[in-house]
Amino acid sequence: MSIKTRKYLMIFALSAFVSALYGTAAYRVEQTRMQPTFAISCHQDQCVPRTGSFSALR
């Protein structure tokens, strides 16, 4: 295998890895977004709303 072939193979492998990582993150975000609204995580006195503005988080 020549140096040029190895270079292109490495570029392809890194591109595939980055694409898979991005796809996995996008899938997890979509799954989190599609959870029902009653699934609000509350621990004692701290509730984290899923749909809130930045001013509501203060």
Secondary structure, 3 states (H helix, E strand, C coil): CCHHHHHHHHHHHHHHHHHHHHHHHHHHHHHHHCCCCCCCEEECCEEECCCCCHHHHC
